[in-house]
Amino acid sequence: MEELGVYVLAFDRPGYGESDPNPKRSVKSEAFDVQELADRLGLGSKFYLMGVSLGTHVVWSCMKYIPHRLSGVTLVVPVINFWWPSFPPDLAREVYKNQLKRDQWKLWIAHHIPGLVYWWMTQKFFPYSSIMQRHPILLNERDFATIQTMSKVPNPDEHKIRQQGDYESLHRDIKVHFGNWEFDPMELNNPFPNNNEGSVSLWQGHNDKLVPFELQRYVAKKLPWIKYHEVANGGHLMVHEARLCEAMFRELLLGEEPSF
């Protein structure tokens, strides 16, 4: 960060931290939140964008609605929506059934009956979410090592992330991300048709227990202009590994080919 003089802006999306909730928020509205924030802070006509995990629906949205504002894009372990229209039904169904039963139900409810998400996430009769219940099956060896390293770094404001409650933050995220999108990401045009203007990279861990690499490979195949990097034994927390994180930033900002 010091070498490149990088300025990183992270913000609390609606319902997180001290940001007001937005009951009407959608995949589309997220792009214009980013644009307004950039304009209010005077970041200029263009900026680089990086998103991680469940937060990557914001990045897909920006590529759809404000591509002219982007200098470069990186998606890190982006969470898949099994109901994106371009997925072959057989492939999506096969990978979906490999999820834990509790997660199959969570995702099905979020997509088909979003009004029941709060009930499902708070009921005590059945397991409801592997990630919220910290199921060990979700983490590989590298993720466990990363968590141990991260636990040594003080994070005194961690409790503020969901201080407005899970419903206004995480539950709305789940409903937005796994609901019906206004567009199909696999039908997007390249936001950088001239390669010297910028690029889009997607980083996926082959051993990511949360995001199936099979569907990620399909996305990369449908969008050949994406630079797809699959880390052989990588997990879901790759962005917190110093060497990989540096490689992501160097590729995004300098166009350097990553070696890992």
N, C-alpha and C positions, 0 to 999 in steps of 0.2 A: 504493500500500500504506500509506503514511504517512497520507494523507488519510482513508482509510476505517478505519484501524486493523486491517488484515486480518492474521489469524493463519493461515499456510499450513503444513499438516503433510503432508510427503511421506514415504513409507516404502518400504523395500526389501521387495518381495514375496518369497515363498519362493524360495530359491536365488540371490537377488541380494544383493550387498553382504555383510552379516554375518548376514542372516536364514537360519535353518535351511532346508534343502531339505524339500520335502514330496512324496514320490513319489506320494501318493494325492490330491494336490490336484486340484480340478475347478473348473468355473465356479461351482458352488454354494458350495464351501468358501471362495472368495475373499470372498464377502459377509460371512461370519461372522468371517473374519480382520479385516475392516474394523471390524465391530461390536465385537469384543473389544478391538482396539486403542483405539478411541474410548472404551470404558468404562474401560480401564486408565489412560488418560491424563485421564479426567474431563472429556471434552469436552461433556458434557451429553446431554440426551435426543435432541437433533437437531443435525445439522450439514450443511453444504453439501458437495457432492461434485463433483469435476471429474476426468475421465480423458482420456487422449490416446492415440491410435493403438492399438497392440496391447494397451495396458493398459485399454482400455474394456470388455473382457469383465467386469472387476470392477464397473464402473458398471451394466451391464445386470443383473448378478447382484444388486446391491444394490436396484435398482428392483423386482426380482422377490421377493426374500426379506426385505428389511428396509425397505420403503418408508416405514414409520412413523417411521423414524429420520432421514429426509431432509428438509432445509429447501429444497433446490433442487439441480438437477443440470445439468451441462454436459458434453457429449461433443464432443471436438475430433478431427476427422478419424478417427472410429472405424473400425477395420479390420473388414471384412465377412467373414462366414463364408458361402461360396457354397452351403453345404448347409443353411442355415436353411430349414425346410419351406415357409414361405410364399412364397418366391421362385418366380415362374413358371419352370419348367425351361428354356424356350427363352431367356428373358432371362439367367438365371444362366449358361447354357452359352455364350451369345454373348459375354458380358463375360469369362468365364473364359478363353475362347480368345484374348482380346486380351492376356492376360498373356504375359510371356516364357516360353518353353518350360521353362526351368529352374525357374521359379516354379510353373508348372502341375504339374510333377512333384513339387515340394516339398509343395504343398498337397494333391495327390492322395494322396501317401504319408502325410502327417500325418492325413488323414481316414480312409483305408482300411486302412493298414498302419502305425500309429504306432510299432510296434516297430522300424521301419527308418529312423526319422528320423535317429538318430545316424549310421547308416551313410551315408545320403544326404548329410548335412551335412559329412561328413569325407572322403568318397571323392574321388579325384583324377582320375577318368576323364572326368567331365562337369561343366559349370558347374552349381552347385547352388543358389545363391540370389543374386538380383540385389542385394538390400539388404546382405547380408553381404560380397559381392564388390564393393560400391560401384559398381555399374553407373551411368554418368552419365545414362542414359535416365530414371532415377527422379526426377531433380530438374529443376524448371523454373527460369527466371531468378530469380524471387524467392527460391527455396530456396537457390540458389547465393549470392545476396547475403546471405541470413541466415547461412549457414555461414561466410562471410568475417567477418561481424560477431561471431559467436559465437567464432571462433578467436582473437579478440583478448582474450577474457575468460579469465583463468587458471582451470583446473579441475583442481587437483592430485590430486583423489581419483577421477578418471575411471577409472583402472585398477582400482579396487576394485569397480566395478559388476558385472563378471562374473568376479571373482577365484576363485569356486568352480567355474569352468568353464562353457562354453556349454551342456553337457548339462543341468546342474541349473537353469539360468536360461532362456536363450533357447529351447532345444529343448523344454523342458517347456511353455513358453508357447505355442509353435507347436502342440504336440499338444493342449493344452487348448482353445485358441482355435478351431482348425479341426477339432476332433473333434465328437462328437455331444453337443450340449448337453442339459441336463435340461429345457429349455423353449425355446420359440420366441419371440425378442424381439418379433416382430411381433404376438404375441397378448397382450402385456402390457396391463394396465389402467393408466390414468393415475394415477400415485402422488399427484397433487394434483388431485383431482376438483373442489375449490373453488379457483378460480384465484387467490384472495388468499392461499393457503397456500404457494405456490411454483410453480415451472415447470421444464420440461425443455427445454434448448436443444441443438441439434446444429449444429456448424460444419463445413462441407465446402469444400474448394478445388476449383473447376471444373477446374483444371489439375493436380490431385494425381495423380501418376503411380503411386502405390502403392494408393490407395483409389479405385475407380471411382465417379464421381458418379452414374452411371445407377442403380446398386443403392441408393445412399444416398437418391436421390430416391424410390425405391420404398418404402424403409423409412419415410420421412417421410409418404408418401401413406397407408400403412397405419396410421400412428400420427398422426392429425391434431392431437393435442394437443401434439406436439413443435413447438417454434419452430425452423424450419429456415432456416439462413443459408448460402447458397452464394456464396462470394467469387469473383468473375468470373475473375480470373487468379491466384487463391490456390493454393499448393502444399501439401505435407505438413507444412511447418515453420511454419505460420501462428502457432502459439501463441508462437513466439519473436520475433514482430514486435511491438514495443512497443505500437503503436496498436491492433492487433487484440486483443492480450492484455488491454489495459485495457478494451476494449469487452466482452470476454467476462466479465471480473470485474464490471464495472458492471451488466451485464444480470443476471448470476447473483445478485448481492448486493443491488442496488438496484432491479432491474426496469426499468432504463433501456433504451429501444429503441436498438439499435446503429445507427450510421451509418458506413459504410465504402465 
